[in-house]
Amino acid sequence: RCTQCSRVLLPPRSFCDRCFVETSDWVEAGPEGIIEAFTIVYQAFKGLPAPPYALVYVLLDKADTAMAGFLRGVELEDHKQAVLKMQIGRRVKVVFAEERKGSVLDFWYEPV
């Protein structure tokens, strides 16, 4: 949390990008939030999972900035149905891998 403007910043960072002051307070956010933006990827990209997969930008409860991650638990083959399940404002929860490796695959979002 920024000590000056009190924004809760995700992902955590060493300074506030608005006030340019050092951050030092840690607060909990989540474990649920709302989708602010999403995309479904059908084209393969080196170093990423095999398509299709969904990426979402989520504003977790008690946070002031959103964080991107993969969305699991939604069938993606039927594009129209997938879009209905990922509408902006839909609630999701963050899930953490049991074994973490320090990568973006250590957590993902799932529909609530």
PyMOL commands that set and color helices and strands:
alter all, ss='L'
color gray80, all
select helices_A, chain A and resi 79-85+104-106
alter helices_A, ss='H'
color red, helices_A
select strands_A, chain A and resi 32-41+53-60+67-71+91-96+107-111
alter strands_A, ss='S'
color yellow, strands_A
deselect
rebuild
show_as cartoon
